[in-house]
């Protein structure tokens, strides 16, 4: 793919600045790819296992690199994310001036407003978070604050998919009654709470802080950070706080397949080629095996094709189980996070052989929950522990799972039609049209995932039969 070899003078200046900070750059450079934003390209043939980039910790922006006098102003419990963001907004001007070549190549705030739901107006980002309002909602100058298409009285609970919003439009979600970790569910709620907490803490030290300025730097840190824990310290309880910014490495775009090996030695970040690259080819790195909903919330994009894409059936399943059935799942450490993904296989094949040497396949979480609907408790407990197959029917279990997926697919159908209807309205701004288009395309992906799941369990049933 042809690329623009001159992304801008500010990027050339930043590359020289990075080298002056001890960053070693070998055969790679930022480039503008047609129809997309900046990425990293090979400027020559790069051989497998070649180190393309080496960034020393001395060039990174970490909690240890900013003055301790600044850090000590903040109350106990303030996140590292908050302190780093606050430093970019309120740190010593002379110190921050050293970062100018780097800061000049960062995205502008409007780019985050366009793509990150946490900055969208309330009617677009509705979630199950306890905190829904931000100071930006009252800022009439914001490009995202003016809308004539969806009033606040809209009957739509959320335009965002359930893994992001925690809300549904086609049925009433019932309380689970038990707290459990949902790292990849209720994504927007978790992010809103982190941002709100940071906003509260920064104003205890700098009450005059401007919301848009702080939110901008918070998004910069959130979207461009790498793993980092201070030497000699344990990992933080919140994995979001093991962060630092790594200059030049933030040009790499994401691909689910890890095409670039990333190594943190404790002193340097190394980026090694895992295969040969030709001159002009874009080089990616993996941000992790994340679902498209996670990428959407955290980074403001999602992939057209993502092998790690996942949705969760928890809300659908929990309303279909009794309290005793939920307790049985919890007792077997099978409670919650019932993911639907096409890799690995949705269901293991059943062991229909009567041979005692044939191993009994380990059921998936989803299959274990569905079997509760078709078996008595005694048989289920023997089956889930691999002691007996009595009472288990793959056909009946699959039927239950199919019904759960159909509920999710119906949610997708309703929302696709609803958002398409909004796009058909005349009185809609171009900014809002772009957001609706992002949303409806994501819903289509989720629907395709549901349909793929239905096809997968149908195939499993045929094979088993």
C-alpha positions as CSV (number, residue, x, y, z in Angstrom):
1,X,0.0,0.0,0.0
2,X,1.4,3.4,-1.0
3,X,2.0,5.8,1.9
4,X,2.8,9.4,2.3
5,X,6.5,9.5,3.3
6,X,6.2,13.0,4.8
7,X,3.7,12.9,7.6
8,X,4.6,16.5,8.7
9,X,7.5,18.6,9.9
10,X,6.4,18.2,13.5
11,X,6.8,14.4,13.2
12,X,10.3,14.7,11.7
13,X,11.2,17.0,14.6
14,X,9.8,14.6,17.1
15,X,11.8,11.7,15.6
16,X,15.0,13.7,16.1
17,X,13.9,14.6,19.7
18,X,13.3,10.9,20.4
19,X,16.8,10.1,19.2
20,X,18.2,12.8,21.5
21,X,16.5,11.1,24.4
22,X,18.3,7.8,23.7
23,X,15.6,6.2,21.6
24,X,17.1,3.8,19.0
25,X,15.1,3.7,15.8
26,X,16.0,1.1,13.2
27,X,14.3,0.9,9.8
28,X,10.9,2.3,10.8
29,X,9.2,5.7,10.6
30,X,5.8,7.2,11.1
31,X,3.6,7.5,8.0
32,X,0.2,8.5,6.9
33,X,-1.7,5.6,5.4
34,X,-4.5,6.6,2.9
35,X,-7.9,6.7,4.5
36,X,-6.4,6.2,8.0
37,X,-4.4,8.1,10.5
38,X,-0.7,7.7,11.3
39,X,0.9,4.3,11.7
40,X,4.4,2.8,11.6
41,X,6.0,1.7,8.4
42,X,9.2,0.0,7.4
43,X,11.7,2.3,5.6
44,X,13.7,-0.7,4.4
45,X,13.6,-4.4,4.5
46,X,13.5,-5.6,8.1
47,X,14.6,-9.1,9.0
48,X,12.9,-11.4,11.4
49,X,14.0,-10.9,15.0
50,X,15.5,-7.5,14.2
51,X,15.1,-4.9,17.0
52,X,13.2,-2.1,15.3
53,X,12.9,0.2,18.3
54,X,14.5,0.5,21.7
55,X,13.1,3.0,24.2
56,X,15.0,3.5,27.5
57,X,13.1,4.1,30.7
58,X,14.8,7.5,30.9
59,X,12.9,8.7,27.8
60,X,9.5,7.5,29.2
61,X,7.0,9.5,31.1
62,X,6.4,7.6,34.3
63,X,5.2,8.3,37.8
64,X,8.9,8.1,38.8
65,X,10.1,10.6,36.2
66,X,8.0,13.5,37.3
67,X,9.0,15.5,40.4
68,X,8.1,13.9,43.7
69,X,7.0,17.3,45.0
70,X,4.2,17.2,42.5
71,X,3.1,13.7,43.2
72,X,3.1,14.3,47.0
73,X,0.4,17.0,46.6
74,X,-2.3,14.4,45.9
75,X,-4.3,12.5,48.5
76,X,-3.8,8.8,49.2
77,X,-5.7,6.7,46.7
78,X,-5.2,9.0,43.7
79,X,-4.6,7.0,40.6
80,X,-1.3,7.2,38.7
81,X,-3.4,7.9,35.7
82,X,-4.8,11.0,37.4
83,X,-1.4,12.3,38.6
84,X,0.2,11.9,35.1
85,X,-2.8,13.7,33.5
86,X,-2.6,16.4,36.1
87,X,1.1,16.9,35.6
88,X,0.6,17.4,31.9
89,X,-2.0,20.1,32.7
90,X,-0.3,21.7,35.8
91,X,3.3,20.6,35.9
92,X,6.3,22.9,35.9
93,X,6.2,24.8,32.6
94,X,10.0,24.6,32.0
95,X,9.9,20.8,32.7
96,X,6.9,20.3,30.3
97,X,8.6,22.4,27.6
98,X,11.1,19.6,27.2
99,X,8.2,17.4,26.0
100,X,7.0,19.9,23.4
101,X,8.2,18.0,20.3
102,X,6.4,14.9,21.6
103,X,3.2,16.7,22.6
104,X,2.9,18.4,19.2
105,X,2.3,15.0,17.5
106,X,-0.4,13.9,19.9
107,X,-4.0,13.8,18.6
108,X,-6.2,16.8,19.2
109,X,-9.1,16.8,21.7
110,X,-11.7,16.8,18.9
111,X,-10.3,13.5,17.7
112,X,-11.1,11.9,21.1
113,X,-14.6,13.6,21.0
114,X,-15.3,12.0,17.7
115,X,-14.4,8.4,18.6
116,X,-14.5,7.8,22.4
117,X,-18.0,7.3,23.9
118,X,-16.9,8.6,27.3
119,X,-16.8,12.1,25.7
120,X,-20.0,11.8,23.8
121,X,-23.2,13.7,24.9
122,X,-25.5,11.8,27.3
123,X,-28.0,10.6,24.8
124,X,-25.3,8.8,22.8
125,X,-23.3,7.3,25.7
126,X,-26.1,6.2,28.1
127,X,-24.9,3.4,30.3
128,X,-25.6,1.9,33.7
129,X,-23.0,4.0,35.4
130,X,-24.0,5.7,38.7
131,X,-22.5,8.9,37.3
132,X,-23.8,10.0,33.9
133,X,-23.1,13.8,33.7
134,X,-19.8,15.4,33.1
135,X,-18.9,19.1,32.9
136,X,-18.6,18.8,29.2
137,X,-22.4,18.1,28.9
138,X,-23.1,21.7,29.7
139,X,-20.5,23.1,27.3
140,X,-22.4,24.5,24.4
141,X,-19.2,25.1,22.5
142,X,-18.5,21.4,22.2
143,X,-18.9,19.9,18.8
144,X,-20.7,17.0,20.4
145,X,-23.2,18.9,22.5
146,X,-25.6,20.1,19.8
147,X,-28.1,17.6,18.5
148,X,-31.6,17.8,17.1
149,X,-32.2,14.2,16.4
150,X,-32.5,12.4,19.8
151,X,-34.0,14.3,22.7
152,X,-33.3,13.4,26.3
153,X,-36.8,11.9,26.5
154,X,-35.9,9.2,23.9
155,X,-37.2,5.8,24.9
156,X,-33.9,4.2,23.9
157,X,-32.1,2.9,27.0
158,X,-28.7,2.9,25.2
159,X,-27.4,3.0,21.6
160,X,-24.2,1.3,22.7
161,X,-23.9,-2.5,22.8
162,X,-24.6,-4.2,26.1
163,X,-21.0,-5.1,26.9
164,X,-20.3,-1.4,26.8
165,X,-23.4,0.1,28.3
166,X,-24.6,-2.7,30.6
167,X,-28.1,-1.9,29.3
168,X,-30.7,-3.6,27.1
169,X,-33.6,-2.3,25.0
170,X,-35.6,-5.4,24.3
171,X,-36.0,-6.8,27.9
172,X,-35.7,-5.5,31.4
173,X,-32.5,-6.5,33.0
174,X,-32.9,-8.1,36.4
175,X,-30.4,-7.6,39.3
176,X,-27.9,-10.5,39.6
177,X,-27.8,-10.2,43.4
178,X,-24.1,-11.1,43.5
179,X,-21.0,-9.0,42.7
180,X,-18.4,-10.6,40.5
181,X,-15.6,-9.2,38.4
182,X,-16.6,-8.1,34.9
183,X,-13.5,-6.7,33.4
184,X,-14.9,-6.9,29.9
185,X,-18.5,-6.0,30.6
186,X,-20.0,-2.7,31.7
187,X,-17.0,-1.2,30.0
188,X,-18.2,2.4,29.8
189,X,-19.4,2.5,33.4
190,X,-15.9,1.4,34.5
191,X,-14.2,4.0,32.4
192,X,-16.6,6.8,33.4
193,X,-16.0,6.0,37.1
194,X,-12.2,6.1,36.6
195,X,-12.5,9.5,34.8
196,X,-14.9,10.9,37.4
197,X,-12.6,9.8,40.3
198,X,-9.6,11.4,38.6
199,X,-11.5,14.6,38.1
200,X,-12.5,14.7,41.7
201,X,-9.0,14.1,42.9
202,X,-7.3,16.7,40.6
203,X,-9.7,19.4,41.8
204,X,-8.7,18.8,45.4
205,X,-5.2,20.0,44.5
206,X,-6.0,22.3,41.5
207,X,-9.6,23.5,41.9
208,X,-9.3,25.8,38.9
209,X,-8.6,22.8,36.5
210,X,-10.4,23.2,33.2
211,X,-12.5,20.0,32.4
212,X,-11.6,19.8,28.7
213,X,-7.9,20.2,29.3
214,X,-7.8,17.6,32.0
215,X,-10.1,15.2,30.0
216,X,-7.8,15.6,27.0
217,X,-4.7,14.6,28.9
218,X,-6.6,11.8,30.7
219,X,-7.5,10.4,27.2
220,X,-3.9,10.8,26.0
221,X,-2.6,8.8,28.9
222,X,-5.4,6.3,28.6
223,X,-5.0,5.6,24.9
224,X,-1.2,5.8,24.5
225,X,0.2,4.1,27.6
226,X,2.3,0.9,28.0
227,X,2.8,-1.4,31.0
228,X,5.0,0.0,33.7
229,X,5.4,-0.6,37.5
230,X,7.9,1.3,39.6
231,X,11.0,-0.7,40.5
232,X,10.7,-2.6,43.7
233,X,6.9,-2.0,43.9
234,X,4.1,-4.6,43.6
235,X,1.6,-4.4,40.8
236,X,-1.2,-2.0,41.6
237,X,-4.6,-3.4,42.5
238,X,-6.1,-1.7,39.5
239,X,-4.3,-2.9,36.3
240,X,-5.2,0.5,34.7
241,X,-2.6,2.1,37.0
242,X,0.4,0.0,35.7
243,X,1.1,2.6,33.0
244,X,3.7,4.9,31.5
245,X,4.0,6.7,28.2
246,X,6.7,5.4,25.7
247,X,7.8,7.9,23.0
248,X,7.7,6.8,19.4
249,X,6.2,3.4,20.3
250,X,2.8,5.1,20.3
251,X,2.9,5.3,16.5
252,X,2.2,1.5,16.3
253,X,-1.4,0.7,15.3
254,X,-3.1,-2.3,16.7
255,X,-3.6,-5.7,15.1
256,X,-5.0,-8.7,17.0
257,X,-2.3,-11.0,15.7
258,X,1.0,-9.9,17.4
259,X,3.2,-9.0,14.5
260,X,5.7,-7.1,16.6
261,X,7.2,-8.7,19.8
262,X,7.1,-6.2,22.7
263,X,9.6,-6.8,25.5
264,X,9.9,-4.8,28.7
265,X,13.3,-5.5,30.3
266,X,12.9,-3.2,33.3
267,X,15.3,-0.8,31.7
268,X,14.1,-0.6,28.0
269,X,11.1,-1.3,25.8
270,X,12.2,-3.4,22.9
271,X,10.1,-3.9,19.7
272,X,11.3,-6.9,17.6
273,X,10.1,-8.0,14.2
274,X,8.5,-11.5,14.3
275,X,8.8,-11.9,10.5
276,X,10.4,-10.1,7.6
277,X,8.9,-6.8,6.5
278,X,9.3,-5.2,3.1
279,X,10.0,-1.5,2.6
280,X,6.8,0.6,2.9
281,X,4.8,-2.1,4.7
282,X,2.9,-1.1,7.8
283,X,4.1,-2.6,11.1
284,X,1.5,-3.3,13.8
285,X,1.7,-4.3,17.4
286,X,-0.9,-6.0,19.6
287,X,-2.5,-4.0,22.4
288,X,-3.8,-7.3,23.7
289,X,-6.4,-9.9,22.7
290,X,-9.3,-7.5,23.2
291,X,-12.9,-7.5,22.0
292,X,-14.0,-4.8,19.7
293,X,-16.2,-3.3,22.5
294,X,-13.1,-2.9,24.6
295,X,-11.1,-1.3,21.8
296,X,-14.1,1.0,21.0
297,X,-14.3,2.3,24.6
298,X,-10.6,2.5,25.4
299,X,-9.1,3.6,22.1
300,X,-12.0,4.9,20.0
301,X,-11.8,2.3,17.2
302,X,-12.7,-1.3,16.5
303,X,-11.4,-3.7,13.9
304,X,-13.3,-4.8,10.8
305,X,-12.2,-8.4,11.6
306,X,-11.2,-9.3,15.1
307,X,-10.5,-13.0,16.1
308,X,-10.8,-11.9,19.8
309,X,-14.2,-10.3,19.4
310,X,-16.5,-11.3,22.2
311,X,-19.9,-10.6,23.7
312,X,-21.4,-11.8,27.0
313,X,-24.7,-13.5,27.7
314,X,-24.7,-12.9,31.5
315,X,-27.8,-10.7,31.7
316,X,-29.8,-13.1,29.5
317,X,-28.7,-16.2,31.3
318,X,-29.1,-14.9,34.9
319,X,-32.8,-13.9,34.3
320,X,-33.3,-17.5,33.2
321,X,-31.8,-19.3,36.2
322,X,-33.0,-19.8,39.7
323,X,-31.1,-18.7,42.8
324,X,-30.2,-22.3,43.5
325,X,-28.9,-22.8,40.0
326,X,-26.7,-19.6,40.3
327,X,-25.3,-21.0,43.6
328,X,-24.5,-24.3,41.9
329,X,-22.5,-22.4,39.2
330,X,-20.7,-20.3,41.8
331,X,-19.8,-23.5,43.8
332,X,-18.1,-24.8,40.7
333,X,-16.4,-21.4,39.9
334,X,-18.5,-21.1,36.8
335,X,-20.5,-18.0,37.7
336,X,-20.6,-15.1,35.2
337,X,-18.7,-13.9,32.2
338,X,-20.5,-16.3,29.8
339,X,-18.6,-15.2,26.7
340,X,-19.7,-15.9,23.1
341,X,-16.7,-16.1,20.8
342,X,-16.0,-18.2,17.7
343,X,-12.5,-19.1,18.8
344,X,-12.0,-21.5,20.5
345,X,-15.0,-23.6,19.5
346,X,-18.2,-22.5,21.2
347,X,-19.0,-26.0,22.5
348,X,-16.9,-29.1,23.0
349,X,-18.1,-32.2,21.3
350,X,-19.8,-34.7,23.6
351,X,-18.3,-38.0,24.5
352,X,-20.9,-40.4,23.1
353,X,-18.5,-43.4,23.1
354,X,-19.1,-46.0,25.7
355,X,-15.4,-46.8,26.0
356,X,-14.1,-46.2,29.5
357,X,-10.8,-44.9,27.9
358,X,-12.6,-42.1,26.1
359,X,-12.0,-38.9,28.1
360,X,-15.0,-36.8,29.0
361,X,-14.7,-33.3,27.4
362,X,-14.6,-30.4,29.7
363,X,-17.8,-28.4,29.3
364,X,-17.5,-24.6,28.6
365,X,-19.0,-22.2,31.0
366,X,-21.9,-21.6,28.6
367,X,-22.6,-25.3,28.3
368,X,-22.5,-25.8,32.0
369,X,-25.1,-23.1,32.6
370,X,-27.3,-24.4,29.9
371,X,-27.1,-27.9,31.2
372,X,-28.6,-26.7,34.5
373,X,-31.8,-26.0,32.6
374,X,-32.1,-29.6,31.3
375,X,-30.7,-31.7,34.2
376,X,-31.7,-32.3,37.8
377,X,-29.2,-30.9,40.3
378,X,-27.8,-34.3,41.4
379,X,-27.1,-35.4,37.8
380,X,-25.6,-32.0,36.9
381,X,-23.2,-32.1,39.8
382,X,-22.0,-35.6,38.8
383,X,-21.7,-34.5,35.1
384,X,-19.9,-31.2,35.8
385,X,-17.2,-33.0,37.8
386,X,-16.8,-35.7,35.1
387,X,-18.2,-38.6,37.1
388,X,-21.2,-39.3,35.0
389,X,-22.9,-38.5,31.7
390,X,-26.3,-39.6,32.9
391,X,-29.0,-37.0,32.1
392,X,-26.8,-34.9,29.8
393,X,-28.2,-34.2,26.3
394,X,-26.1,-32.1,24.0
395,X,-29.2,-31.6,21.8
396,X,-31.2,-30.2,24.7
397,X,-28.3,-28.1,26.1
398,X,-27.7,-26.7,22.6
399,X,-31.4,-25.7,22.4
400,X,-31.1,-23.7,25.5
401,X,-28.0,-21.9,24.3
402,X,-29.6,-21.2,21.0
403,X,-32.5,-19.5,22.8
404,X,-30.1,-17.3,24.7
405,X,-28.3,-16.2,21.6
406,X,-31.5,-15.5,19.8
407,X,-32.4,-13.0,22.5
408,X,-29.1,-11.2,21.9
409,X,-29.7,-11.4,18.1
410,X,-33.1,-9.8,18.5
411,X,-31.6,-7.0,20.5
412,X,-29.2,-6.4,17.6
413,X,-32.0,-6.5,15.0
414,X,-34.0,-3.9,16.9
415,X,-31.1,-1.6,17.4
416,X,-29.9,-1.7,13.8
417,X,-33.3,-0.8,12.6
418,X,-33.6,2.0,15.2
419,X,-30.2,3.6,14.4
420,X,-30.8,3.2,10.7
421,X,-34.0,5.2,11.2
422,X,-32.1,7.9,13.0
423,X,-29.7,8.1,10.1
424,X,-32.6,8.6,7.8
425,X,-33.6,11.8,9.5
426,X,-32.9,15.0,7.6
427,X,-32.2,17.2,10.7
428,X,-29.0,15.5,11.8
429,X,-25.5,17.1,12.0
430,X,-22.6,15.5,10.2
431,X,-20.8,15.0,13.6
432,X,-23.8,13.0,14.9
433,X,-24.2,11.1,11.6
434,X,-20.6,9.8,12.0
435,X,-21.4,8.6,15.5
436,X,-24.5,6.8,14.5
437,X,-22.6,5.1,11.6
438,X,-20.0,3.9,14.1
439,X,-22.7,2.5,16.3
440,X,-24.8,0.8,13.7
441,X,-21.7,-0.9,12.2
442,X,-20.7,-2.2,15.6
443,X,-24.2,-3.6,16.1
444,X,-23.9,-5.3,12.8
445,X,-20.7,-6.9,14.0
446,X,-22.3,-8.1,17.2
447,X,-25.3,-9.5,15.2
448,X,-22.8,-11.4,13.0
449,X,-21.2,-12.8,16.1
450,X,-24.5,-14.0,17.3
451,X,-25.3,-15.6,13.9
452,X,-21.8,-17.2,13.9
453,X,-22.5,-18.7,17.3
454,X,-25.9,-20.1,16.1
455,X,-24.1,-21.7,13.1
456,X,-21.4,-23.1,15.4
457,X,-23.8,-24.8,17.8
458,X,-25.8,-26.1,14.9
459,X,-22.7,-27.7,13.4
460,X,-21.7,-29.1,16.8
461,X,-25.1,-30.8,17.1
462,X,-24.9,-32.3,13.6
463,X,-21.4,-33.7,14.3
464,X,-22.5,-35.1,17.7
465,X,-25.6,-36.7,16.1
